[in-house]
Amino acid sequence: MKKDDSSKFFETIKYRDIEKIRKFSRILSLVFCFMMFIVAVSAILFAWSMTMRPTPVIAFDKEGKRTVFYGSETLETATNQVRIQRFISDFIGKFDGVSPNIDEDLKEAYNMLTPKFRQILLDKSVHNEKIEMWKNRNFKTVFKLTKLKIVKGSFAVGSSVTVEGLGEMTFGNAVDYSGENEKKTSFVWFSALLLVVPVSLDLSPDGLLVDFYAGKSFSDFRELRAYLTENNTEYLLEGEKELFE
């Protein structure tokens, strides 16, 4: 009888040990499953955040070096028509205009070009004679944009925009010593291909670079109208005031 009691005692102890081990195993399994769940959720959230991150945009700085921009490093991810109007007005005023500081104006205009287009103009020495002719002379032009048409393209960063338009270039003395400054106004037609890049003080404060530009000046409106009609771009004259007739 005593032998049976002792057997039951040891069997009870053994049973308790087994139950403790089972309980510990269940707790350990639950903890492991919970940790795996946390890891899985974290991985899903990380993957989702990466898909929501803006696509990197490859642009070029003023020296022509490749620069990669991410959304967090830019102020804006798209341009607009108002920004384009301001940019193209400033560019044409410096690129096609003259002033006593024409070399500095052209330097700023060249910094508004893509590296490829800038190198082409530098290799052709397009503005050398112009600088020699007008530097430190008392003459200055002021450009006024009168018509801008977005021909095609997208405003998103990484895209290009083709624009065409008209303007007026007023020529006169930079400093009017006599008080009788006679000014002369010519009409300007232009066409440009603009690249939309991230807004950056190092690259472009306006988020735009000129990849192609063509401009032509006319002494009177009839010459301008004849040119536009001949090149099937007379639609630029639609809505113009009678002042041009």
C-alpha positions in Angstrom: 0.0 0.0 0.0 2.8 2.3 0.8 4.4 1.5 -2.4 1.3 2.5 -4.3 1.1 5.8 -2.5 4.7 6.6 -3.3 4.2 5.8 -6.9 1.2 8.1 -7.1 3.2 10.8 -5.4 6.0 10.7 -8.0 3.5 10.4 -10.8 1.8 13.6 -9.6 5.1 15.4 -9.5 6.0 14.2 -12.9 2.5 15.3 -14.2 3.0 18.8 -12.7 6.4 19.1 -14.3 5.0 18.2 -17.7 2.2 20.7 -17.3 4.6 23.4 -16.4 6.7 22.6 -19.5 3.6 22.6 -21.7 2.4 25.9 -20.2 5.8 27.5 -20.7 5.9 26.2 -24.3 2.5 27.7 -25.0 3.5 31.1 -23.6 6.8 30.9 -25.6 4.9 30.0 -28.8 2.4 32.9 -28.3 5.3 35.4 -27.7 7.0 34.1 -30.8 3.9 34.4 -32.9 3.3 37.9 -31.6 6.8 39.0 -32.5 6.5 37.5 -36.0 3.2 39.4 -36.4 4.9 42.7 -35.4 7.8 42.0 -37.8 5.3 41.2 -40.7 3.3 44.3 -40.1 6.4 46.4 -39.9 7.6 45.0 -43.2 4.3 45.7 -44.9 4.3 49.3 -43.6 7.9 49.8 -44.7 7.1 48.5 -48.2 4.0 50.7 -48.4 6.0 53.8 -47.4 8.6 53.0 -50.1 5.8 52.8 -52.7 4.4 56.2 -51.6 7.8 57.9 -51.8 8.2 60.2 -54.8 10.2 58.9 -57.7 13.8 60.2 -57.8 14.4 62.9 -60.4 17.7 63.1 -62.2 18.7 66.6 -63.1 21.9 68.5 -63.7 23.6 71.3 -61.8 25.2 74.4 -63.3 28.4 72.5 -63.9 26.6 69.7 -65.7 26.9 67.2 -62.9 24.1 64.7 -62.3 22.0 65.4 -59.3 19.4 63.1 -57.9 16.4 64.8 -56.1 13.8 63.1 -53.9 10.5 64.6 -53.0 11.7 65.5 -49.5 14.5 67.6 -50.9 12.4 69.8 -53.1 10.0 72.7 -52.4 7.6 71.8 -55.3 7.1 68.8 -57.6 5.4 70.7 -60.4 5.5 74.0 -62.1 2.6 76.2 -63.3 1.8 78.8 -65.9 2.5 81.8 -63.7 6.0 80.5 -62.9 6.6 79.8 -66.6 5.6 83.3 -67.5 8.0 84.8 -64.9 10.8 82.5 -65.9 10.6 83.0 -69.7 10.2 86.8 -69.3 13.3 87.0 -67.1 15.2 84.7 -69.5 14.4 86.5 -72.7 15.2 89.9 -71.1 18.7 88.7 -70.2 19.3 86.5 -73.2 18.0 88.7 -76.1 18.3 92.1 -74.4 21.3 94.4 -73.9 22.6 96.5 -71.0 25.9 98.0 -69.7 26.3 94.8 -67.7 25.4 92.5 -70.6 28.1 90.0 -69.6 26.6 89.5 -66.2 23.1 89.3 -67.7 24.2 86.6 -70.2 25.9 84.7 -67.4 22.6 84.5 -65.5 20.8 83.6 -68.7 23.2 80.8 -69.4 22.7 79.4 -65.9 19.0 79.0 -66.9 20.0 76.6 -69.7 20.4 72.9 -69.6 24.1 71.8 -69.7 23.7 70.4 -73.2 22.2 73.6 -74.7 24.6 75.8 -72.8 27.6 73.9 -74.2 26.3 74.2 -77.7 26.1 78.0 -77.4 29.5 78.3 -75.7 31.1 76.2 -78.5 29.6 78.4 -81.1 30.6 81.6 -79.3 27.1 82.9 -80.0 27.3 86.0 -77.8 31.0 87.1 -77.9 30.4 89.9 -80.4 27.3 91.0 -78.7 29.2 91.4 -75.4 31.9 93.4 -77.0 29.4 95.7 -78.7 27.2 96.6 -75.8 29.3 96.1 -72.6 29.6 99.4 -70.6 27.6 101.4 -73.1 24.6 103.5 -72.0 21.9 101.4 -73.6 19.4 99.1 -72.1 16.4 97.0 -73.2 13.3 96.0 -71.3 11.3 93.0 -72.3 7.5 92.7 -71.8 5.7 89.4 -72.4 2.4 90.0 -74.2 1.3 86.4 -75.2 2.3 83.0 -73.9 0.9 79.7 -75.2 1.6 76.3 -73.8 1.9 74.2 -77.0 2.4 70.8 -75.3 3.9 69.1 -72.3 3.3 68.5 -68.6 4.0 70.6 -65.6 5.3 67.7 -63.5 8.9 67.5 -62.5 10.9 65.4 -65.0 8.6 66.5 -67.9 9.1 69.1 -70.6 7.0 72.0 -71.7 7.0 73.6 -75.2 6.0 77.2 -75.2 5.6 79.9 -77.8 4.7 83.5 -77.5 5.0 87.2 -78.3 6.5 90.1 -76.5 7.8 93.7 -76.9 11.4 94.7 -76.5 11.9 98.4 -75.6 15.3 99.9 -76.3 16.6 103.2 -74.8 19.3 104.8 -72.7 20.2 103.0 -69.5 20.7 106.4 -67.8 18.8 109.4 -69.3 21.3 112.3 -68.8 19.4 114.7 -71.1 15.9 114.0 -70.0 14.9 113.3 -73.6 15.3 109.6 -73.7 13.8 108.3 -77.0 12.7 104.7 -76.8 12.2 102.3 -79.6 10.0 99.2 -79.3 10.3 96.1 -81.5 8.1 93.0 -81.6 9.5 89.6 -80.5 8.4 86.1 -81.4 9.9 83.2 -79.4 9.7 79.4 -79.1 11.2 77.4 -76.3 11.5 73.9 -74.9 11.6 74.0 -71.1 12.5 71.1 -68.8 10.7 71.0 -65.4 13.2 70.3 -62.7 13.0 70.4 -58.9 12.9 73.8 -57.3 16.4 74.3 -55.9 18.6 77.4 -55.2 21.6 75.5 -56.6 19.8 74.2 -59.7 16.9 76.5 -60.6 14.9 78.8 -58.2 12.0 78.5 -60.7 12.3 74.8 -61.3 12.8 75.3 -65.0 15.7 75.0 -67.5 15.8 76.0 -71.2 16.7 73.1 -73.4 16.0 74.9 -76.7 15.2 78.5 -77.6 14.6 80.5 -80.8 13.7 84.1 -81.0 13.1 86.7 -83.7 12.7 90.4 -83.6 10.6 92.6 -85.9 10.6 96.3 -86.4 6.8 96.6 -86.8 3.7 94.5 -86.4 3.2 93.8 -90.1 6.5 92.0 -90.3 5.6 90.0 -87.3 2.2 89.1 -88.7 3.7 88.1 -92.0 6.2 85.8 -90.3 3.5 84.1 -88.2 1.2 83.6 -91.1 4.0 82.2 -93.2 4.9 79.7 -90.5 1.3 78.8 -89.7 1.4 80.3 -86.2 -1.0 83.2 -86.7 -3.1 81.7 -83.8 -0.8 83.7 -81.5 -2.5 86.9 -82.8 -5.9 85.8 -81.6 -7.3 88.1 -79.0 -4.7 90.8 -79.5 -5.7 94.4 -79.1 -6.3 96.7 -82.1 -3.2 98.5 -81.0 -1.2 96.0 -83.0 -3.2 96.5 -86.3 
